[in-house]
Amino acid sequence: MPLREGVAALQNSIVSELQRNWPALVTLTPDLLGLEYPGETTLDFLEAIRDLTDSGMVTCEAIIISSNDGPRMVDAALTARGRAMFEPKGRAAA
């Protein structure tokens, strides 16, 4: 299934945030990525994390969806596969 417009860019933002914090675990929220909650971008956020986890690029402890606080991806991190796939060119994975 093709990604909705804006989801690929959001995936890049998620990967960048996880790379920046590696090896620490991160709780991702739409707010952390500069998205408004509530809003249509909530669906983009959920689609982006679903695709990244389903493809084995990102792992997390839990995905929590709350009407009060919005969706959260708790203790998220790039997997070894994700680190290898998204590692900047010319830099070896640790």
N, CA, C and O atoms as a printed pandas DataFrame, in Angstrom:
     atom_number atom_name residue_name chain_id  residue_number  x_coord  y_coord  z_coord
0              1         N          MET        A               1    0.842   -1.162    0.000
1              2        CA          MET        A               1    0.000    0.000    0.000
2              3         C          MET        A               1    0.901    1.244    0.000
3              4         O          MET        A               1    1.801    1.353    0.834
4              5         N          PRO        A               2    0.667    2.175   -0.924
5              6        CA          PRO        A               2    1.496    3.384   -0.961
6              7         C          PRO        A               2    1.241    4.264    0.268
7              8         O          PRO        A               2    0.138    4.296    0.813
8              9         N          LEU        A               3    2.290    4.974    0.685
9             10        CA          LEU        A               3    2.177    5.867    1.837
10            11         C          LEU        A               3    1.390    7.114    1.457
11            12         O          LEU        A               3    1.492    7.611    0.335
12            13         N          ARG        A               4    0.605    7.612    2.407
13            14        CA          ARG        A               4   -0.100    8.872    2.189
14            15         C          ARG        A               4    0.920   10.000    2.109
15            16         O          ARG        A               4    2.031    9.895    2.629
16            17         N          GLU        A               5    0.522   11.066    1.453
17            18        CA          GLU        A               5    1.415   12.227    1.298
18            19         C          GLU        A               5    1.848   12.730    2.674
19            20         O          GLU        A               5    1.022   12.884    3.574
20            21         N          GLY        A               6    3.108   12.975    2.824
21            22        CA          GLY        A               6    3.638   13.486    4.086
22            23         C          GLY        A               6    4.141   12.407    5.034
23            24         O          GLY        A               6    4.905   12.705    5.952
24            25         N          VAL        A               7    3.730   11.162    4.831
25            26        CA          VAL        A               7    4.135   10.099    5.750
26            27         C          VAL        A               7    5.610    9.760    5.581
27            28         O          VAL        A               7    6.299    9.512    6.571
28            29         N          ALA        A               8    6.106    9.744    4.351
29            30        CA          ALA        A               8    7.525    9.438    4.128
30            31         C          ALA        A               8    8.411   10.490    4.798
31            32         O          ALA        A               8    9.428   10.149    5.403
32            33         N          ALA        A               9    8.033   11.757    4.694
33            34        CA          ALA        A               9    8.800   12.819    5.355
34            35         C          ALA        A               9    8.743   12.653    6.875
35            36         O          ALA        A               9    9.733   12.890    7.568
36            37         N          LEU        A              10    7.599   12.252    7.379
37            38        CA          LEU        A              10    7.456   12.028    8.814
38            39         C          LEU        A              10    8.314   10.847    9.261
39            40         O          LEU        A              10    8.902   10.887   10.342
40            41         N          GLN        A              11    8.391    9.809    8.453
41            42        CA          GLN        A              11    9.269    8.677    8.768
42            43         C          GLN        A              11   10.716    9.140    8.864
43            44         O          GLN        A              11   11.452    8.704    9.749
44            45         N          ASN        A              12   11.122   10.012    7.967
45            46        CA          ASN        A              12   12.487   10.552    8.023
46            47         C          ASN        A              12   12.710   11.322    9.314
47            48         O          ASN        A              12   13.786   11.239    9.906
48            49         N          SER        A              13   11.703   12.074    9.759
49            50        CA          SER        A              13   11.808   12.810   11.024
50            51         C          SER        A              13   11.935   11.853   12.205
51            52         O          SER        A              13   12.713   12.097   13.127
52            53         N          ILE        A              14   11.173   10.771   12.175
53            54        CA          ILE        A              14   11.233    9.769   13.246
54            55         C          ILE        A              14   12.618    9.136   13.294
55            56         O          ILE        A              14   13.220    9.027   14.362
56            57         N          VAL        A              15   13.121    8.717   12.133
57            58        CA          VAL        A              15   14.444    8.094   12.062
58            59         C          VAL        A              15   15.513    9.069   12.538
59            60         O          VAL        A              15   16.413    8.682   13.284
60            61         N          SER        A              16   15.427   10.319   12.119
61            62        CA          SER        A              16   16.408   11.326   12.543
62            63         C          SER        A              16   16.396   11.508   14.055
63            64         O          SER        A              16   17.452   11.609   14.679
64            65         N          GLU        A              17   15.210   11.551   14.642
65            66        CA          GLU        A              17   15.093   11.710   16.096
66            67         C          GLU        A              17   15.703   10.502   16.819
67            68         O          GLU        A              17   16.384   10.664   17.832
68            69         N          LEU        A              18   15.462    9.310   16.308
69            70        CA          LEU        A              18   16.016    8.109   16.942
70            71         C          LEU        A              18   17.534    8.039   16.755
71            72         O          LEU        A              18   18.247    7.629   17.671
72            73         N          GLN        A              19   18.035    8.432   15.587
73            74        CA          GLN        A              19   19.482    8.458   15.365
74            75         C          GLN        A              19   20.150    9.472   16.298
75            76         O          GLN        A              19   21.205    9.201   16.871
76            77         N          ARG        A              20   19.530   10.625   16.439
77            78        CA          ARG        A              20   20.092   11.687   17.275
78            79         C          ARG        A              20   20.206   11.253   18.733
79            80         O          ARG        A              20   21.122   11.676   19.437
80            81         N          ASN        A              21   19.293   10.421   19.182
81            82        CA          ASN        A              21   19.265    9.994   20.581
82            83         C          ASN        A              21   19.923    8.635   20.826
83            84         O          ASN        A              21   20.038    8.209   21.975
84            85         N          TRP        A              22   20.354    7.953   19.768
85            86        CA          TRP        A              22   20.941    6.622   19.899
86            87         C          TRP        A              22   22.115    6.661   20.873
87            88         O          TRP        A              22   22.926    7.581   20.768
88            89         N          PRO        A              23   22.261    5.736   21.804
89            90        CA          PRO        A              23   21.497    4.513   22.000
90            91         C          PRO        A              23   20.343    4.643   22.997
91            92         O          PRO        A              23   19.737    3.636   23.360
92            93         N          ALA        A              24   20.030    5.848   23.442
93            94        CA          ALA        A              24   18.930    6.020   24.399
94            95         C          ALA        A              24   17.584    5.704   23.747
95            96         O          ALA        A              24   17.388    5.911   22.549
96            97         N          LEU        A              25   16.674    5.203   24.561
97            98        CA          LEU        A              25   15.309    4.959   24.103
98            99         C          LEU        A              25   14.540    6.275   24.157
99           100         O          LEU        A              25   14.807    7.126   25.006
100          101         N          VAL        A              26   13.584    6.434   23.243
101          102        CA          VAL        A              26   12.845    7.689   23.108
102          103         C          VAL        A              26   11.349    7.399   23.145
103          104         O          VAL        A              26   10.892    6.411   22.572
104          105         N          THR        A              27   10.591    8.255   23.815
105          106        CA          THR        A              27    9.139    8.207   23.708
106          107         C          THR        A              27    8.739    9.238   22.664
107          108         O          THR        A              27    8.845   10.444   22.884
108          109         N          LEU        A              28    8.278    8.739   21.526
109          110        CA          LEU        A              28    7.905    9.608   20.412
110          111         C          LEU        A              28    6.447   10.025   20.528
111          112         O          LEU        A              28    5.577    9.210   20.836
112          113         N          THR        A              29    6.196   11.293   20.279
113          114        CA          THR        A              29    4.842   11.837   20.234
114          115         C          THR        A              29    4.750   12.762   19.028
115          116         O          THR        A              29    5.774   13.218   18.518
116          117         N          PRO        A              30    3.539   13.042   18.568
117          118        CA          PRO        A              30    3.410   14.026   17.488
118          119         C          PRO        A              30    4.040   15.367   17.866
119          120         O          PRO        A              30    4.685   16.000   17.030
120          121         N          ASP        A              31    3.863   15.806   19.109
121          122        CA          ASP        A              31    4.447   17.079   19.567
122          123         C          ASP        A              31    5.962   17.094   19.410
123          124         O          ASP        A              31    6.532   18.086   18.956
124          125         N          LEU        A              32    6.612   16.002   19.783
125          126        CA          LEU        A              32    8.072   15.921   19.700
126          127         C          LEU        A              32    8.555   16.123   18.268
127          128         O          LEU        A              32    9.644   16.646   18.031
128          129         N          LEU        A              33    7.720   15.696   17.315
129          130        CA          LEU        A              33    8.084   15.792   15.904
130          131         C          LEU        A              33    7.541   17.060   15.247
131          132         O          LEU        A              33    7.625   17.220   14.029
132          133         N          GLY        A              34    6.983   17.961   16.061
133          134        CA          GLY        A              34    6.488   19.223   15.529
134          135         C          GLY        A              34    5.109   19.155   14.911
135          136         O          GLY        A              34    4.738   20.030   14.128
136          137         N          LEU        A              35    4.333   18.117   15.254
137          138        CA          LEU        A              35    2.981   17.973   14.719
138          139         C          LEU        A              35    1.959   18.419   15.757
139          140         O          LEU        A              35    2.203   18.334   16.961
140          141         N          GLU        A              36    0.824   18.892   15.283
141          142        CA          GLU        A              36   -0.244   19.290   16.193
142          143         C          GLU        A              36   -1.080   18.079   16.579
143          144         O          GLU        A              36   -1.347   17.201   15.759
144          145         N          TYR        A              37   -1.483   18.052   17.833
145          146        CA          TYR        A              37   -2.439   17.047   18.286
146          147         C          TYR        A              37   -3.561   17.782   18.979
147          148         O          TYR        A              37   -3.263   18.672   19.775
148          149         N          PRO        A              38   -4.815   17.487   18.748
149          150        CA          PRO        A              38   -5.284   16.530   17.736
150          151         C          PRO        A              38   -5.252   17.146   16.343
151          152         O          PRO        A              38   -5.185   18.364   16.179
152          153         N          GLY        A              39   -5.300   16.297   15.381
153          154        CA          GLY        A              39   -5.297   16.764   14.004
154          155         C          GLY        A              39   -5.119   15.604   13.049
155          156         O          GLY        A              39   -4.899   14.464   13.458
156          157         N          GLU        A              40   -5.219   15.915   11.779
157          158        CA          GLU        A              40   -5.092   14.883   10.759
158          159         C          GLU        A              40   -3.707   14.258   10.759
159          160         O          GLU        A              40   -3.541   13.108   10.351
160          161         N          THR        A              41   -2.713   15.010   11.215
161          162        CA          THR        A              41   -1.355   14.477   11.235
162          163         C          THR        A              41   -1.216   13.316   12.215
163          164         O          THR        A              41   -0.236   12.574   12.145
164          165         N          THR        A              42   -2.172   13.142   13.125
165          166        CA          THR        A              42   -2.155   12.001   14.038
166          167         C          THR        A              42   -2.199   10.701   13.242
167          168         O          THR        A              42   -1.491    9.748   13.567
168          169         N          LEU        A              43   -3.026   10.658   12.202
169          170        CA          LEU        A              43   -3.081    9.467   11.351
170          171         C          LEU        A              43   -1.762    9.252   10.622
171          172         O          LEU        A              43   -1.314    8.116   10.462
172          173         N          ASP        A              44   -1.146   10.334   10.182
173          174        CA          ASP        A              44    0.167   10.228    9.526
174          175         C          ASP        A              44    1.195    9.650   10.497
175          176         O          ASP        A              44    1.987    8.784   10.125
176          177         N          PHE        A              45    1.180   10.133   11.746
177          178        CA          PHE        A              45    2.096    9.638   12.776
178          179         C          PHE        A              45    1.907    8.133   12.979
179          180         O          PHE        A              45    2.879    7.378   13.004
180          181         N          LEU        A              46    0.662    7.709   13.120
181          182        CA          LEU        A              46    0.383    6.284   13.336
182          183         C          LEU        A              46    0.775    5.444   12.122
183          184         O          LEU        A              46    1.302    4.343   12.277
184          185         N          GLU        A              47    0.524    5.950   10.925
185          186        CA          GLU        A              47    0.905    5.223    9.717
186          187         C          GLU        A              47    2.424    5.115    9.598
187          188         O          GLU        A              47    2.954    4.072    9.215
188          189         N          ALA        A              48    3.111    6.193    9.929
189          190        CA          ALA        A              48    4.573    6.199    9.838
190          191         C          ALA        A              48    5.189    5.193   10.807
191          192         O          ALA        A              48    6.080    4.435   10.422
192          193         N          ILE        A              49    4.725    5.176   12.066
193          194        CA          ILE        A              49    5.311    4.237   13.022
194          195         C          ILE        A              49    4.905    2.797   12.715
195          196         O          ILE        A              49    5.683    1.870   12.938
196          197         N          ARG        A              50    3.685    2.611   12.203
197          198        CA          ARG        A              50    3.267    1.251   11.816
198          199         C          ARG        A              50    4.170    0.712   10.718
199          200         O          ARG        A              50    4.629   -0.428   10.790
200          201         N          ASP        A              51    4.424    1.526    9.705
201          202        CA          ASP        A              51    5.246    1.075    8.591
202          203         C          ASP        A              51    6.687    0.800    9.027
203          204         O          ASP        A              51    7.284   -0.189    8.603
204          205         N          LEU        A              52    7.242    1.664    9.864
205          206        CA          LEU        A              52    8.613    1.468   10.342
206          207         C          LEU        A              52    8.747    0.232   11.225
207          208         O          LEU        A              52    9.750   -0.478   11.142
208          209         N          THR        A              53    7.751   -0.036   12.071
209          210        CA          THR        A              53    7.824   -1.228   12.923
210          211         C          THR        A              53    7.547   -2.495   12.110
211          212         O          THR        A              53    8.215   -3.511   12.303
212          213         N          ASP        A              54    6.573   -2.442   11.207
213          214        CA          ASP        A              54    6.260   -3.617   10.391
214          215         C          ASP        A              54    7.424   -4.028    9.496
215          216         O          ASP        A              54    7.588   -5.209    9.191
216          217         N          SER        A              55    8.228   -3.059    9.078
217          218        CA          SER        A              55    9.368   -3.373    8.209
218          219         C          SER        A              55   10.621   -3.737    8.997
219          220         O          SER        A              55   11.662   -4.031    8.410
220          221         N          GLY        A              56   10.521   -3.719   10.339
221          222        CA          GLY        A              56   11.655   -4.128   11.171
222          223         C          GLY        A              56   12.723   -3.070   11.349
223          224         O          GLY        A              56   13.832   -3.385   11.778
224          225         N          MET        A              57   12.416   -1.817   11.028
225          226        CA          MET        A              57   13.400   -0.738   11.144
226          227         C          MET        A              57   13.426   -0.103   12.532
227          228         O          MET        A              57   14.455    0.406   12.978
228          229         N          VAL        A              58   12.284   -0.142   13.202
229          230        CA          VAL        A              58   12.132    0.494   14.510
230          231         C          VAL        A              58   11.426   -0.490   15.444
231          232         O          VAL        A              58   10.558   -1.257   15.025
232          233         N          THR        A              59   11.815   -0.448   16.703
233          234        CA          THR        A              59   11.157   -1.261   17.715
234          235         C          THR        A              59   10.720   -0.351   18.858
235          236         O          THR        A              59   11.242    0.752   19.019
236          237         N          CYS        A              60    9.760   -0.822   19.650
237          238        CA          CYS        A              60    9.324   -0.041   20.803
238          239         C          CYS        A              60    8.712   -0.975   21.836
239          240         O          CYS        A              60    8.370   -2.121   21.544
240          241         N          GLU        A              61    8.586   -0.457   23.045
241          242        CA          GLU        A              61    7.966   -1.219   24.125
242          243         C          GLU        A              61    6.457   -1.263   23.948
243          244         O          GLU        A              61    5.838   -2.309   24.140
244          245         N          ALA        A              62    5.855   -0.120   23.579
245          246        CA          ALA        A              62    4.401   -0.053   23.425
246          247         C          ALA        A              62    4.021    1.141   22.570
247          248         O          ALA        A              62    4.749    2.131   22.490
248          249         N          ILE        A              63    2.866    1.026   21.934
249          250        CA          ILE        A              63    2.238    2.154   21.257
250          251         C          ILE        A              63    0.941    2.412   22.001
251          252         O          ILE        A              63    0.060    1.554   22.053
252          253         N          ILE        A              64    0.831    3.598   22.574
253          254        CA          ILE        A              64   -0.329    3.943   23.391
254          255         C          ILE        A              64   -1.114    5.029   22.669
255          256         O          ILE        A              64   -0.548    6.027   22.221
256          257         N          ILE        A              65   -2.414    4.825   22.563
257          258        CA          ILE        A              65   -3.279    5.811   21.939
258          259         C          ILE        A              65   -4.268    6.275   22.994
259          260         O          ILE        A              65   -5.060    5.489   23.515
260          261         N          SER        A              66   -4.209    7.560   23.299
261          262        CA          SER        A              66   -5.035    8.145   24.346
262          263         C          SER        A              66   -5.778    9.347   23.791
263          264         O          SER        A              66   -5.203   10.150   23.056
264          265         N          SER        A              67   -7.051    9.475   24.138
265          266        CA          SER        A              67   -7.807   10.637   23.662
266          267         C          SER        A              67   -7.358   11.911   24.362
267          268         O          SER        A              67   -7.545   13.004   23.828
268          269         N          ASN        A              68   -6.770   11.790   25.543
269          270        CA          ASN        A              68   -6.303   12.969   26.274
270          271         C          ASN        A              68   -4.932   13.431   25.810
271          272         O          ASN        A              68   -4.725   14.619   25.567
272          273         N          ASP        A              69   -3.995   12.500   25.686
273          274        CA          ASP        A              69   -2.606   12.843   25.406
274          275         C          ASP        A              69   -2.168   12.548   23.982
275          276         O          ASP        A              69   -1.067   12.932   23.589
276          277         N          GLY        A              70   -2.996   11.882   23.207
277          278        CA          GLY        A              70   -2.627   11.513   21.848
278          279         C          GLY        A              70   -1.777   10.256   21.824
279          280         O          GLY        A              70   -1.520    9.653   22.866
280          281         N          PRO        A              71   -1.342    9.861   20.636
281          282        CA          PRO        A              71   -0.548    8.639   20.518
282          283         C          PRO        A              71    0.875    8.847   21.011
283          284         O          PRO        A              71    1.442    9.935   20.900
284          285         N          ARG        A              72    1.441    7.769   21.563
285          286        CA          ARG        A              72    2.836    7.768   22.025
286          287         C          ARG        A              72    3.457    6.430   21.632
287          288         O          ARG        A              72    2.821    5.378   21.710
288          289         N          MET        A              73    4.694    6.502   21.215
289          290        CA          MET        A              73    5.488    5.306   20.938
290          291         C          MET        A              73    6.537    5.265   22.037
291          292         O          MET        A              73    7.504    6.028   22.018
292          293         N          VAL        A              74    6.338    4.368   22.995
293          294        CA          VAL        A              74    7.141    4.329   24.217
294          295         C          VAL        A              74    8.417    3.510   24.007
295          296         O          VAL        A              74    8.387    2.414   23.447
296          297         N          ASP        A              75    9.538    4.071   24.471
297          298        CA          ASP        A              75   10.842    3.407   24.410
298          299         C          ASP        A              75   11.179    2.925   22.996
299          300         O          ASP        A              75   11.485    1.753   22.780
300          301         N          ALA        A              76   11.116    3.836   22.061
301          302        CA          ALA        A              76   11.409    3.529   20.655
302          303         C          ALA        A              76   12.906    3.614   20.391
303          304         O          ALA        A              76   13.619    4.411   21.000
304          305         N          ALA        A              77   13.362    2.778   19.471
305          306        CA          ALA        A              77   14.765    2.786   19.047
306          307         C          ALA        A              77   14.866    2.165   17.660
307          308         O          ALA        A              77   14.037    1.347   17.262
308          309         N          LEU        A              78   15.894    2.570   16.945
309          310        CA          LEU        A              78   16.186    1.912   15.674
310          311         C          LEU        A              78   16.701    0.511   15.958
311          312         O          LEU        A              78   17.466    0.310   16.902
312          313         N          THR        A              79   16.296   -0.450   15.159
313          314        CA          THR        A              79   16.839   -1.801   15.247
314          315         C          THR        A              79   18.190   -1.812   14.532
315          316         O          THR        A              79   18.564   -0.825   13.898
316          317         N          ALA        A              80   18.917   -2.915   14.631
317          318        CA          ALA        A              80   20.182   -3.041   13.897
318          319         C          ALA        A              80   19.925   -2.881   12.402
319          320         O          ALA        A              80   20.707   -2.249   11.692
320          321         N          ARG        A              81   18.829   -3.455   11.935
321          322        CA          ARG        A              81   18.458   -3.327   10.515
322          323         C          ARG        A              81   18.189   -1.860   10.161
323          324         O          ARG        A              81   18.630   -1.377    9.118
324          325         N          GLY        A              82   17.471   -1.163   11.028
325          326        CA          GLY        A              82   17.175    0.244   10.789
326          327         C          GLY        A              82   18.423    1.105   10.796
327          328         O          GLY        A              82   18.565    2.006    9.969
328          329         N          ARG        A              83   19.332    0.830   11.731
329          330        CA          ARG        A              83   20.579    1.595   11.791
330          331         C          ARG        A              83   21.394    1.386   10.520
331          332         O          ARG        A              83   21.957    2.334    9.973
332          333         N          ALA        A              84   21.456    0.140   10.053
333          334        CA          ALA        A              84   22.210   -0.153    8.831
334          335         C          ALA        A              84   21.563    0.513    7.613
335          336         O          ALA        A              84   22.264    1.030    6.743
336          337         N          MET        A              85   20.257    0.500    7.551
337          338        CA          MET        A              85   19.538    1.053    6.409
338          339         C          MET        A              85   19.639    2.580    6.349
339          340         O          MET        A              85   19.755    3.157    5.267
340          341         N          PHE        A              86   19.596    3.224    7.509
341          342        CA          PHE        A              86   19.546    4.679    7.549
342          343         C          PHE        A              86   20.867    5.333    7.933
343          344         O          PHE        A              86   20.927    6.551    8.096
344          345         N          GLU        A              87   21.924    4.541    8.078
345          346        CA          GLU        A              87   23.233    5.096    8.435
346          347         C          GLU        A              87   23.697    6.039    7.336
347          348         O          GLU        A              87   23.663    5.687    6.157
348          349         N          PRO        A              88   24.132    7.243    7.719
349          350        CA          PRO        A              88   24.646    8.165    6.693
350          351         C          PRO        A              88   25.785    7.532    5.906
351          352         O          PRO        A              88   26.623    6.825    6.465
352          353         N          LYS        A              89   25.806    7.793    4.608
353          354        CA          LYS        A              89   26.846    7.231    3.748
354          355         C          LYS        A              89   28.216    7.688    4.212
355          356         O          LYS        A              89   28.400    8.833    4.625
356          357         N          GLY        A              90   29.175    6.774    4.138
357          358        CA          GLY        A              90   30.550    7.097    4.542
358          359         C          GLY        A              90   30.797    6.931    6.017
359          360         O          GLY        A              90   31.901    7.198    6.492
360          361         N          ARG        A              91   29.786    6.490    6.761
361          362        CA          ARG        A              91   29.950    6.293    8.202
362          363         C          ARG        A              91   29.541    4.871    8.555
363          364         O          ARG        A              91   28.412    4.466    8.279
364          365         N          ALA        A              92   30.433    4.119    9.153
365          366        CA          ALA        A              92   30.169    2.723    9.487
366          367         C          ALA        A              92   29.243    2.655   10.691
367          368         O          ALA        A              92   29.336    3.472   11.607
368          369         N          ALA        A              93   28.341    1.666   10.680
369          370        CA          ALA        A              93   27.422    1.461   11.807
370          371         C          ALA        A              93   28.198    0.935   13.004
371          372         O          ALA        A              93   29.126    0.139   12.860
372          373         N          ALA        A              94   27.805    1.391   14.184
373          374        CA          ALA        A              94   28.472    0.948   15.419
374          375         C          ALA        A              94   27.897   -0.352   15.905
375          376         O          ALA        A              94   28.334   -0.876   16.930
